[in-house]
Amino acid sequence: MSVSKTILIDERNRPKVLDPISRFHSFFEWNLGGYSLLDKMKMKHPSTKIYYAGKDVEFQRLILQRHPEILPFKEMAYDETILPENHFPWELQRVVTSLIEDSLNFNKDWKKFRQKYKVKSSGFHVVGKDKHLYVHPNAVVYPGVVFDTSGGPILVDEGVKISSFSFLEGPLYIGKSSQIDNARITGGTLIGNNCRIGGEVENSIILDYSNKHHEGFLGHSFVSSWVNLGALSTTSDLKNNYGIVKLKTGDVETNTGTIKFGSMLGPFSKIAIGVMLNTGSVTDIGCNLLDSRVSGYQSPFTWIRSGGHYRLEDFINDTRKIMARRSINLLPFEEEYLRSLYVSLVDIKI
């Protein structure tokens, strides 16, 4: 009789720099190229027992309620332990090609999709090898779109719509039901499900249900779920002195080891029209920023600018409305968690 493998996802000592992008979803839930780490574990080892240890009791409860198949941590020997340290955004940006190749290996249908269209009669253009372009048969690509596969594969998933005059460079993954309008996307980018993307994007990771639908530059950045970047909002991803980018999270500074890194945006954050985000800007969960220039670390639930706070009931009501626009409900246990998180992180009377 075979013995099931046991895996522990251990987030008890999660690096502080990951907190702003890990307060509503754990790193193992992030959609990176069509699959999360959890998806991959289940596909590789269907009979595996997965255990989870959260950074705190409240977050662990959230994860276990969202994934009832995952077991709570207990003191025992595990066959494998997975830590969040391999999911720093600046390191993920370097391995976009590998993540896309994983998707191709996990889903053999991608190679069948490649045979469903004829490049010359489809109205779009391919620079590089046709064999590196994979378009789901239920995706819509308008005439005048240019795909450049010279630098890596491009995967366009089910229900995607790409409008004319978009230039898309591989390696690139566009998640299910996302919409790409008049965009220039380069340098290795992952776009999650149900996103709206326009303007210029370079070497960035955008998780599910986030929008950057208008002109503006998003470069070498990590965008969590349920984020909205207003028209002409722009990130800087290179210092004037070409120095190494360091990220501040509260009183902790983290060296990224790279000169090219833009911003890290936490879930449910909203960046207003025309906002300029300096190199290495970090917004924590639930920020609504209207200042023309943002730099450094913005604490959780910041309203307008540093020092202001999003009112709890307004945040909850706005979150419900935003999620409903994608036909998603904020579940009762998720709302309970967000309320508790707000109380624990915002030092004001509510």
LUMZASE-219697 format. One record per residue: x, y, z of N, C-alpha, C in turn; residue in one letter. Coordinates in steps of 0.1 Angstrom, whole numbers, plus 2048, in hexadecimal, padded with zeros to 3 digits. Layout:
BEGIN
[[X Y Z] [X Y Z] [X Y Z] A]
...
This chain:
BEGIN
[[808 7F4 800] [800 800 800] [809 80C 800] M]
[[806 816 7F6] [80F 822 7F5] [80B 82C 800] S]
[[815 833 805] [814 83D 80F] [813 84B 808] V]
[[809 853 80C] [808 860 806] [813 869 80A] S]
[[817 871 801] [822 87B 804] [81C 886 80C] K]
[[824 88C 815] [81F 897 81D] [827 8A4 81A] T]
[[820 8AF 818] [827 8BC 815] [822 8C6 81F] I]
[[82B 8CE 824] [828 8D9 82D] [82B 8E6 826] L]
[[821 8EE 825] [823 8FC 820] [825 904 82D] I]
[[831 909 82F] [834 910 83C] [836 91F 83A] D]
[[82C 926 83F] [82D 935 83D] [82F 93C 84B] E]
[[832 934 855] [834 93A 863] [83E 945 863] R]
[[849 943 85C] [854 94D 85C] [855 955 84F] N]
[[849 958 849] [849 95F 83C] [851 96C 83D] R]
[[85A 96E 833] [861 97B 833] [857 987 833] P]
[[85B 991 83B] [852 99D 83C] [84F 9A3 82F] K]
[[859 9A3 826] [857 9AA 819] [84B 9A4 811] V]
[[848 997 814] [83C 991 80D] [82F 994 813] L]
[[82F 999 81F] [822 99C 826] [818 9A4 81E] D]
[[81C 9AF 818] [813 9B8 810] [80B 9B0 805] P]
[[811 9A6 7FF] [80B 99F 7F4] [806 991 7F8] I]
[[807 98F 805] [803 981 80A] [7F9 982 816] S]
[[7F1 98D 817] [7E8 98E 822] [7DA 988 81F] R]
[[7D7 986 812] [7CA 981 80E] [7CB 973 807] F]
[[7D6 971 800] [7D9 965 7FA] [7E7 961 7FD] H]
[[7E9 954 800] [7F7 94F 802] [7FE 94E 7F5] S]
[[80B 94E 7F5] [814 94C 7E9] [810 940 7E1] F]
[[80C 935 7E8] [809 929 7E1] [7FC 929 7D9] F]
[[7F4 934 7DB] [7E7 936 7D4] [7E9 93F 7C7] E]
[[7F4 946 7C6] [7F6 94F 7BB] [7F6 948 7AD] W]
[[7EE 94D 7A4] [7ED 948 797] [7F9 94D 78F] N]
[[803 944 78C] [80F 948 785] [810 940 779] L]
[[80A 945 76E] [80B 93E 761] [800 934 75F] G]
[[7F5 936 766] [7E9 92D 764] [7E7 923 770] G]
[[7F2 921 778] [7F1 918 783] [7F7 91E 78F] Y]
[[7F1 91B 79B] [7F7 91E 7A8] [801 913 7AC] S]
[[809 916 7B6] [811 90B 7BC] [809 900 7C1] L]
[[7FD 903 7C7] [7F4 8F9 7CC] [7EF 8F0 7C1] L]
[[7EB 8F6 7B5] [7E6 8EF 7AA] [7F1 8E5 7A5] D]
[[7FD 8E9 7A5] [808 8E1 7A0] [80B 8D5 7AA] K]
[[80A 8D8 7B6] [80C 8CD 7C0] [801 8C2 7BF] M]
[[7F5 8C7 7BD] [7EA 8BD 7BC] [7EB 8B5 7AF] K]
[[7F0 8BB 7A4] [7F1 8B4 797] [7FD 8AA 798] M]
[[808 8AE 79E] [813 8A6 79F] [811 89A 7A8] K]
[[80B 89D 7B3] [809 892 7BE] [7FB 892 7C2] H]
[[7F1 88C 7BB] [7E3 88D 7BE] [7E0 888 7CC] P]
[[7E7 87E 7D1] [7E4 878 7DE] [7EB 87F 7EA] S]
[[7F3 889 7E7] [7FB 890 7F1] [7F2 897 7FC] T]
[[7F6 896 808] [7F0 89D 813] [7F7 8AA 815] K]
[[7F0 8B5 814] [7F7 8C2 815] [7F3 8C9 822] I]
[[7FC 8CD 829] [7FA 8D4 836] [7FF 8E2 835] Y]
[[7F9 8EB 83D] [7FC 8F9 83D] [7FE 8FF 84B] Y]
[[809 907 84C] [80B 90E 858] [80C 91D 854] A]
[[803 925 859] [802 933 856] [80A 93C 85F] G]
[[80C 949 85A] [814 952 862] [80D 956 86F] K]
[[800 955 86F] [7F8 958 87B] [7EB 950 87A] D]
[[7E4 94F 885] [7D8 946 887] [7CD 94B 87D] V]
[[7CB 958 87C] [7C0 95D 874] [7C3 95A 865] E]
[[7CF 95C 860] [7D2 959 852] [7D1 94A 84F] F]
[[7D6 942 859] [7D5 933 857] [7C7 92F 856] Q]
[[7BE 935 85E] [7B0 931 85E] [7AA 935 850] R]
[[7AD 941 84B] [7A9 945 83E] [7AC 93B 833] L]
[[7B9 937 833] [7BE 92D 829] [7B7 920 82A] I]
[[7B5 91B 836] [7AF 90E 838] [7A0 90E 834] L]
[[79A 919 837] [78C 91A 833] [78A 91B 824] Q]
[[794 922 81D] [793 923 80F] [797 916 808] R]
[[79F 90E 80E] [7A4 901 809] [7A2 8F6 813] H]
[[796 8F1 814] [793 8E6 81E] [79B 8DA 81C] P]
[[7A0 8D8 810] [7A8 8CC 80E] [7B6 8CC 814] E]
[[7BA 8D8 819] [7C7 8DA 81F] [7C6 8D8 82E] I]
[[7CF 8D1 834] [7CF 8CE 842] [7D7 8D8 84A] L]
[[7D3 8DA 857] [7DA 8E3 85F] [7E7 8DD 864] P]
[[7F1 8E5 866] [7FE 8E1 86A] [7FE 8D9 877] F]
[[806 8CF 878] [808 8C8 884] [816 8C3 885] K]
[[81B 8C1 891] [829 8BD 893] [82B 8AF 88E] E]
[[832 8AD 883] [835 8A0 87E] [840 8A2 873] M]
[[845 897 86E] [84F 897 863] [848 898 856] A]
[[84D 8A1 84E] [847 8A3 840] [850 89F 836] Y]
[[84B 89A 82B] [854 896 81F] [85A 8A2 818] D]
[[852 8AD 818] [857 8B9 812] [851 8C5 819] E]
[[85A 8D0 81A] [855 8DC 820] [857 8E7 815] T]
[[84D 8EF 813] [84D 8FA 809] [84C 907 811] I]
[[856 910 80E] [857 91D 814] [854 928 80B] L]
[[850 934 80F] [84D 93F 806] [859 946 800] P]
[[865 943 805] [871 94A 801] [874 949 7F2] E]
[[86E 93F 7EB] [871 93D 7DD] [867 945 7D5] N]
[[85F 94E 7DB] [854 955 7D4] [856 964 7D6] H]
[[862 969 7D7] [865 977 7D7] [861 97C 7C9] F]
[[85A 987 7C7] [855 98C 7BA] [861 98E 7B0] P]
[[86C 994 7B5] [877 997 7AC] [87E 98A 7A7] W]
[[87C 97F 7AF] [882 973 7AA] [878 96B 7A1] E]
[[86B 96D 7A3] [861 967 79A] [862 96D 78C] L]
[[865 97A 78C] [866 981 77F] [871 97B 776] Q]
[[87B 975 77C] [886 970 775] [883 962 76F] R]
[[879 95B 774] [876 94E 770] [868 94C 769] V]
[[864 957 763] [857 957 75C] [857 94C 751] V]
[[862 94B 74A] [862 940 73F] [860 932 745] T]
[[867 930 750] [865 922 757] [857 920 75B] S]
[[851 92A 761] [843 929 765] [83A 926 75A] L]
[[83C 92C 74E] [834 92A 742] [836 91C 73D] I]
[[843 918 73D] [846 90A 738] [83F 900 741] E]
[[83F 903 74E] [837 8FA 757] [829 8F8 753] D]
[[823 903 74F] [815 903 74B] [813 8FB 73E] S]
[[81C 8FC 735] [81C 8F4 729] [81D 8E5 72C] L]
[[825 8E2 736] [827 8D4 73A] [81B 8CE 742] N]
[[815 8D6 74A] [80A 8D2 752] [7FD 8D0 749] F]
[[7FC 8D8 73F] [7F0 8D8 736] [7F4 8D5 728] N]
[[7F3 8C8 724] [7F7 8C4 717] [7EE 8CA 70C] K]
[[7E2 8CF 70F] [7D9 8D4 705] [7DF 8E1 6FF] D]
[[7E8 8E7 705] [7EE 8F4 6FF] [7F4 8F1 6F2] W]
[[7FA 8E5 6F0] [800 8E2 6E3] [7F5 8DF 6D8] K]
[[7EA 8DA 6DD] [7DF 8D8 6D4] [7D9 8E6 6CF] K]
[[7D8 8EF 6D9] [7D3 8FC 6D6] [7DB 903 6CB] F]
[[7E8 900 6CB] [7F1 907 6C1] [7ED 903 6B3] R]
[[7E7 8F7 6B1] [7E3 8F2 6A4] [7D5 8F7 6A0] Q]
[[7CE 8FE 6A9] [7C0 902 6A6] [7BF 90F 69D] K]
[[7CA 916 69B] [7C9 922 694] [7D4 922 689] Y]
[[7D2 92A 67F] [7DB 92C 674] [7E0 93A 675] K]
[[7ED 93C 677] [7F2 949 67A] [7F0 953 66E] V]
[[7F2 94E 662] [7F1 958 657] [7E2 95C 654] K]
[[7D9 955 659] [7CB 958 656] [7C3 95E 662] S]
[[7CA 95F 66D] [7C4 963 67A] [7C3 973 67B] S]
[[7CA 97A 673] [7CA 988 674] [7D4 98F 67D] G]
[[7DA 986 685] [7E5 98C 68E] [7F3 987 689] F]
[[7FD 98C 68E] [80B 98A 689] [813 984 694] H]
[[81C 97B 68F] [826 974 699] [834 977 694] V]
[[83C 97D 69E] [84A 97F 69C] [851 974 6A4] V]
[[85A 96D 69E] [860 961 6A4] [859 954 69F] G]
[[85B 94A 6A7] [856 93D 6A3] [847 93B 6A6] K]
[[83F 937 69C] [831 935 69F] [82E 92A 6A9] D]
[[837 921 6AA] [835 915 6B4] [835 91A 6C2] K]
[[83A 926 6C5] [83B 92A 6D3] [82E 933 6D7] H]
[[825 934 6CE] [818 93B 6D1] [80D 931 6D3] L]
[[807 932 6DF] [7FC 929 6E2] [7EF 931 6E5] Y]
[[7E5 930 6DD] [7D9 937 6DF] [7CD 92E 6E1] V]
[[7C6 92F 6EC] [7BB 927 6EF] [7B0 929 6E4] H]
[[7A9 91F 6DF] [79F 920 6D4] [794 92A 6D8] P]
[[791 92C 6E5] [787 935 6E9] [78C 943 6ED] N]
[[798 945 6EA] [79D 953 6EB] [79A 95B 6DE] A]
[[799 968 6DF] [796 971 6D4] [7A2 97A 6D2] V]
[[7A8 979 6C6] [7B3 982 6C3] [7B0 98A 6B7] V]
[[7AF 997 6B8] [7AB 9A0 6AD] [7B6 9A2 6A3] Y]
[[7B3 9A6 697] [7BD 9A9 68D] [7C6 9B4 692] P]
[[7D3 9B4 68E] [7DC 9BE 691] [7E4 9BC 69E] G]
[[7E1 9B1 6A5] [7E9 9AD 6B1] [7F7 9A7 6AC] V]
[[801 9AB 6B3] [80F 9A5 6B0] [813 99D 6BC] V]
[[817 990 6BA] [81D 987 6C4] [82C 986 6C0] F]
[[834 988 6CA] [843 986 6C8] [847 97B 6D1] D]
[[84A 96F 6CB] [84E 963 6D2] [85D 962 6D2] T]
[[865 96C 6CE] [873 96B 6CD] [87A 968 6DA] S]
[[874 96E 6E5] [87A 96D 6F2] [874 962 6FB] G]
[[869 95B 6F6] [863 951 6FE] [855 94E 6FA] G]
[[84F 944 6FF] [841 940 6FB] [836 94A 700] P]
[[82B 94A 6F9] [820 952 6FD] [813 949 6FE] I]
[[80D 949 709] [801 941 70C] [7F5 94B 70E] L]
[[7EB 949 706] [7DE 951 706] [7D3 947 70A] V]
[[7CE 949 716] [7C5 93F 71C] [7B6 941 718] D]
[[7AE 938 71C] [7A0 938 719] [799 945 71C] E]
[[791 94A 713] [788 955 715] [790 963 714] G]
[[79C 963 711] [7A4 96F 710] [7A0 977 704] V]
[[79F 984 705] [79C 98D 6F9] [7A8 997 6F8] K]
[[7AE 997 6EC] [7B9 9A1 6E9] [7B5 9AA 6DE] I]
[[7B4 9B7 6E0] [7B0 9C0 6D6] [7BB 9C4 6CD] S]
[[7B8 9CA 6C2] [7C2 9CE 6B8] [7CC 9D8 6BD] S]
[[7D8 9D8 6B7] [7E3 9E1 6BA] [7E9 9DE 6C7] F]
[[7E9 9D1 6CC] [7F0 9CD 6D7] [7FD 9C6 6D3] S]
[[808 9C8 6DA] [814 9C1 6D7] [818 9B9 6E4] F]
[[819 9AC 6E2] [81B 9A3 6ED] [827 99A 6EB] L]
[[831 99B 6F4] [83E 995 6F3] [83F 98A 6FD] E]
[[844 97E 6F9] [846 973 702] [854 975 709] G]
[[855 96E 715] [84B 964 71A] [83F 96C 721] P]
[[833 966 71E] [827 96D 723] [81C 963 725] L]
[[815 964 730] [809 95C 732] [7FE 966 735] Y]
[[7F2 964 72E] [7E6 96C 730] [7DB 963 735] I]
[[7D7 965 741] [7CD 95D 748] [7BF 95D 743] G]
[[7B7 954 747] [7AA 952 742] [7A1 95E 743] K]
[[799 961 739] [790 96C 739] [796 97A 73B] S]
[[7A3 97B 739] [7A9 989 73A] [7A7 990 72C] S]
[[7A8 99D 72D] [7A6 9A6 722] [7B2 9AF 720] Q]
[[7B8 9AF 714] [7C4 9B7 711] [7C0 9C1 706] I]
[[7C1 9CE 709] [7BD 9D8 700] [7C8 9E2 6FE] D]
[[7CC 9E3 6F1] [7D6 9ED 6ED] [7E2 9ED 6F6] N]
[[7E8 9E1 6F8] [7F3 9DF 702] [800 9DC 6FC] A]
[[80B 9E0 703] [818 9DC 6FF] [81D 9D4 70B] R]
[[81F 9C7 70A] [823 9BE 715] [830 9B8 712] I]
[[83A 9BA 71A] [848 9B5 716] [84F 9AF 722] T]
[[85A 9A9 71F] [864 9A5 729] [861 99A 732] G]
[[857 992 730] [854 987 739] [849 98A 743] G]
[[83C 988 740] [831 98C 749] [827 981 74A] T]
[[822 980 756] [817 977 75A] [80B 97F 75D] L]
[[7FF 97C 757] [7F3 983 759] [7E9 979 75E] I]
[[7E2 97B 769] [7D9 972 76F] [7CB 971 767] G]
[[7C2 96B 76E] [7B4 969 768] [7AC 976 76A] N]
[[7A4 979 760] [79A 984 761] [7A0 991 765] N]
[[7AB 994 75E] [7B2 9A1 75F] [7AF 9AA 753] C]
[[7B0 9B7 755] [7AE 9C1 74A] [7BC 9C9 749] R]
[[7C2 9C7 73D] [7D0 9CC 73C] [7D1 9D5 72F] I]
[[7D7 9E1 731] [7DA 9E9 725] [7E6 9F1 728] G]
[[7EB 9FA 71F] [7F7 A02 721] [803 9F9 720] G]
[[80E 9FD 728] [81A 9F6 727] [81D 9EE 733] E]
[[821 9E1 732] [824 9D8 73D] [831 9D1 739] V]
[[83A 9D1 743] [847 9CA 740] [84B 9C1 74C] E]
[[84E 9B5 74A] [853 9AB 753] [84C 9AD 761] N]
[[83F 9AB 761] [837 9AC 76D] [82E 9A0 76F] S]
[[82A 99F 77B] [821 994 77F] [814 99A 784] I]
[[809 997 77E] [7FC 99D 782] [7F3 991 785] I]
[[7EE 991 791] [7E6 986 796] [7D7 988 792] L]
[[7CE 97E 795] [7C1 97E 790] [7B9 98A 794] D]
[[7B0 98E 78B] [7A6 999 78E] [7AB 9A7 790] Y]
[[7B7 9A9 78A] [7BD 9B7 78B] [7BC 9BE 77E] S]
[[7BC 9CB 77F] [7BA 9D4 773] [7C6 9DE 772] N]
[[7CB 9DF 765] [7D3 9EA 761] [7CF 9EC 753] K]
[[7C4 9F2 751] [7BD 9F2 744] [7C0 9FE 73B] H]
[[7C8 A07 740] [7CA A14 738] [7D9 A17 737] H]
[[7DB A22 730] [7E9 A26 72E] [7F0 A28 73B] E]
[[7FE A26 73B] [806 A27 747] [810 A1B 746] G]
[[81A A1B 74E] [825 A11 74E] [825 A09 75B] F]
[[825 9FC 759] [827 9F3 765] [833 9EA 762] L]
[[83E 9ED 769] [84A 9E6 766] [850 9DE 772] G]
[[854 9D2 76F] [85B 9CA 779] [854 9CA 787] H]
[[847 9C8 786] [83E 9CA 792] [836 9BD 795] S]
[[831 9BD 7A2] [829 9B2 7A6] [81B 9B8 7AA] F]
[[810 9B3 7A4] [803 9B9 7A6] [7FB 9AD 7AC] V]
[[7F6 9AF 7B8] [7EE 9A4 7BE] [7E0 9A4 7B8] S]
[[7D7 99C 7BD] [7C9 99B 7B8] [7C1 9A7 7BD] S]
[[7B7 9AA 7B5] [7AD 9B5 7B8] [7B4 9C2 7BA] W]
[[7BE 9C5 7B1] [7C5 9D2 7B1] [7C0 9DA 7A4] V]
[[7BE 9E7 7A6] [7BB 9EF 79A] [7C5 9FB 799] N]
[[7CB 9FC 78D] [7D4 A07 78A] [7CD A10 780] L]
[[7CB A1C 784] [7C3 A26 77C] [7CB A2A 770] G]
[[7C4 A31 767] [7CA A36 75B] [7D7 A3F 75E] A]
[[7E1 A3C 756] [7EE A43 757] [7F6 A42 764] L]
[[7F1 A39 76C] [7FA A35 778] [806 A2E 773] S]
[[811 A31 779] [81E A2C 773] [828 A28 77E] T]
[[82F A1D 77C] [839 A19 785] [847 A1C 77F] T]
[[850 A20 788] [85E A21 785] [865 A14 789] S]
[[86D A0E 780] [873 A01 783] [882 A02 783] D]
[[888 A0E 783] [896 A10 782] [89A A1D 789] L]
[[8A3 A1D 792] [8A7 A29 799] [8B0 A32 790] K]
[[8B0 A3F 792] [8B9 A48 78A] [8C7 A44 78B] N]
[[8CB A3F 797] [8DA A3B 799] [8DC A2C 796] N]
[[8D2 A25 790] [8D4 A17 78D] [8D7 A0F 799] Y]
[[8D3 A13 7A5] [8D6 A0C 7B1] [8CD A00 7B3] G]
[[8D1 9F7 7BC] [8C9 9EB 7BF] [8BD 9F0 7C6] I]
[[8B2 9E9 7C3] [8A5 9ED 7C8] [8A3 9E6 7D6] V]
[[89F 9EE 7E0] [89C 9E9 7ED] [88E 9EC 7F1] K]
[[887 9E2 7F6] [879 9E4 7F9] [877 9E5 808] L]
[[86F 9EF 80C] [86C 9F1 81A] [85E 9EC 81D] K]
[[85D 9E4 828] [851 9DF 82D] [850 9E2 83C] T]
[[849 9EC 840] [84A 9F1 84D] [858 9F5 850] G]
[[85E 9EF 85B] [86C 9F3 85F] [876 9EA 859] D]
[[872 9E1 850] [87B 9D7 84A] [87F 9DB 83C] V]
[[88C 9DA 839] [890 9DD 82B] [896 9D0 825] E]
[[891 9CD 818] [895 9C1 812] [89D 9C5 805] T]
[[8A9 9BF 803] [8B1 9C1 7F7] [8AC 9B8 7EC] N]
[[8A7 9BD 7E1] [8A3 9B4 7D6] [8AE 9AE 7CE] T]
[[8BA 9B5 7CF] [8C5 9B0 7C7] [8C4 9B3 7B8] G]
[[8BB 9BC 7B4] [8BA 9BF 7A6] [8B8 9CE 7A5] T]
[[8BC 9D4 79A] [8BA 9E2 797] [8AC 9E5 790] I]
[[8A5 9DA 78C] [899 9DB 785] [88D 9D5 78D] K]
[[887 9DD 795] [87A 9D9 79B] [872 9E5 79E] F]
[[865 9E4 79A] [85C 9EF 79B] [854 9F0 7A8] G]
[[848 9EA 7A9] [840 9EB 7B5] [83A 9DE 7B8] S]
[[836 9DD 7C5] [82F 9D1 7CA] [822 9D6 7D0] M]
[[817 9D1 7CA] [80A 9D6 7CE] [802 9CB 7D4] L]
[[7FD 9CE 7E1] [7F5 9C5 7E8] [7E7 9C3 7E3] G]
[[7E0 9B9 7E7] [7D2 9B7 7E3] [7C9 9C2 7E7] P]
[[7BF 9C4 7DE] [7B4 9CE 7E0] [7BA 9DC 7E1] F]
[[7C5 9DE 7DB] [7CB 9EC 7DA] [7C6 9F3 7CE] S]
[[7C4 A00 7CF] [7BF A08 7C3] [7C9 A14 7C2] K]
[[7CE A15 7B5] [7D8 A20 7B2] [7D0 A2A 7A9] I]
[[7CF A36 7AD] [7C7 A40 7A6] [7CD A44 798] A]
[[7C5 A4B 791] [7CA A50 784] [7D6 A59 785] I]
[[7E0 A56 77D] [7EC A5F 77D] [7F6 A5E 788] G]
[[7F4 A54 791] [7FD A52 79C] [80B A4D 797] V]
[[815 A52 79C] [823 A4E 799] [828 A46 7A4] M]
[[82C A39 7A2] [832 A31 7AD] [841 A30 7AB] L]
[[848 A35 7B5] [857 A35 7B4] [85C A26 7B4] N]
[[868 A25 7B0] [86F A18 7B0] [86F A12 7BE] T]
[[86A A05 7BF] [86A 9FE 7CC] [85E A02 7D5] G]
[[854 A07 7CF] [848 A0B 7D7] [841 9FE 7DB] S]
[[83B 9FE 7E7] [834 9F2 7ED] [827 9F7 7F3] V]
[[81C 9F2 7EE] [80F 9F5 7F4] [809 9E8 7FA] T]
[[805 9EA 806] [800 9DE 80E] [7F1 9DC 80A] D]
[[7EB 9D3 810] [7DD 9D0 80D] [7D3 9DB 80F] I]
[[7CA 9DD 806] [7BF 9E6 807] [7C2 9F5 807] G]
[[7CD 9F9 800] [7D1 A07 7FE] [7C9 A0D 7F3] C]
[[7C5 A1A 7F5] [7BE A22 7EB] [7C6 A2F 7EA] N]
[[7CF A30 7E0] [7D9 A3A 7DF] [7D6 A45 7D4] L]
[[7D5 A51 7D8] [7D2 A5C 7CF] [7DD A66 7CD] L]
[[7E8 A66 7D6] [7F3 A6F 7D5] [7F9 A6E 7C7] D]
[[7FE A79 7C1] [804 A78 7B4] [811 A70 7B4] S]
[[818 A70 7BF] [824 A68 7BF] [825 A5F 7CC] R]
[[828 A53 7CA] [828 A49 7D5] [836 A43 7D6] V]
[[83B A42 7E2] [848 A3B 7E3] [849 A34 7F1] S]
[[852 A2A 7F2] [854 A23 7FE] [848 A19 801] G]
[[845 A18 80E] [83B A0E 812] [82F A15 816] Y]
[[823 A10 811] [816 A15 815] [810 A0A 81E] Q]
[[80C A0E 82A] [807 A04 834] [7F9 9FF 830] S]
[[7F5 9F4 836] [7E8 9EF 833] [7DC 9F9 834] P]
[[7D3 9F8 82A] [7C7 A00 82A] [7CA A0F 82B] F]
[[7D5 A13 824] [7D7 A22 823] [7CD A28 81A] T]
[[7C8 A34 81E] [7BE A3B 817] [7C4 A48 812] W]
[[7C5 A4A 805] [7C9 A56 7FE] [7D9 A58 7FF] I]
[[7DE A58 80B] [7ED A5A 80D] [7F0 A54 81A] R]
[[7FE A53 81D] [802 A4E 82A] [7FC A55 835] S]
[[7F8 A4E 83F] [7F1 A54 84B] [7E2 A53 84B] G]
[[7DC A52 83F] [7CE A51 83E] [7CA A42 83E] G]
[[7BE A3F 842] [7B9 A31 843] [7AC A30 83C] H]
[[7AB A25 834] [79E A21 82E] [795 A1D 839] Y]
[[789 A23 839] [77F A1F 843] [77B A10 841] R]
[[77A A09 84B] [777 9FA 84A] [76B 9F7 842] L]
[[760 9FD 846] [753 9FA 83F] [754 9FE 830] E]
[[75A A09 82D] [75C A0D 81F] [764 A03 818] D]
[[76F 9FF 81E] [777 9F5 817] [770 9E8 814] F]
[[768 9E3 81E] [761 9D6 81C] [756 9D8 811] I]
[[74F 9E3 812] [744 9E6 808] [74A 9E7 7FA] N]
[[755 9EE 7F9] [75C 9F0 7EC] [761 9E3 7E6] D]
[[767 9DB 7EF] [76C 9CE 7EB] [761 9C5 7E6] T]
[[756 9C5 7ED] [74A 9BD 7E8] [746 9C1 7DA] R]
[[745 9CE 7D8] [741 9D3 7CB] [74B 9D0 7C0] K]
[[758 9D1 7C3] [763 9CE 7B9] [762 9BF 7B5] I]
[[761 9B7 7BF] [761 9A8 7BC] [754 9A4 7B5] M]
[[749 9AB 7B8] [73D 9A8 7B1] [73D 9AB 7A2] A]
[[746 9B4 79E] [747 9B8 790] [74D 9AC 788] R]
[[754 9A3 78F] [75A 997 789] [752 98B 78D] R]
[[745 98D 792] [73C 982 796] [743 979 7A1] S]
[[74A 980 7AA] [750 979 7B5] [74A 97F 7C2] I]
[[747 976 7CB] [742 97B 7D8] [74D 97B 7E3] N]
[[74E 985 7EB] [756 985 7F7] [750 97B 801] L]
[[756 970 803] [750 966 80C] [750 96B 81B] L]
[[746 966 822] [745 96A 830] [752 968 838] P]
[[759 95D 837] [765 95B 83E] [770 964 83A] F]
[[770 968 82D] [77A 971 828] [778 97F 82D] E]
[[76B 983 82E] [768 990 834] [76B 991 842] E]
[[768 986 849] [76C 985 858] [77B 987 859] E]
[[783 980 851] [791 981 852] [796 990 84F] Y]
[[790 996 844] [794 9A4 841] [791 9AD 84C] L]
[[786 9AC 852] [782 9B4 85E] [78C 9B3 869] R]
[[790 9A6 86C] [799 9A4 877] [7A7 9A9 873] S]
[[7AB 9A7 866] [7B8 9AC 862] [7B9 9BC 863] L]
[[7AE 9C2 85F] [7AD 9D1 860] [7B0 9D5 86F] Y]
[[7A9 9CF 878] [7AA 9D3 886] [7B8 9D1 88B] V]
[[7BE 9C6 887] [7CC 9C3 88B] [7D7 9CC 885] S]
[[7D4 9D2 879] [7DE 9D9 872] [7DC 9E8 873] L]
[[7D0 9ED 875] [7CE 9FB 875] [7CC A00 883] V]
[[7D5 A08 888] [7D5 A0D 896] [7CC A19 898] D]
[[7C0 A18 895] [7B6 A23 897] [7A9 A1C 89C] I]
[[7A1 A25 8A2] [794 A1F 8A7] [78B A1F 89B] K]
[[783 A14 89A] [77A A12 88F] [76C A11 894] I]
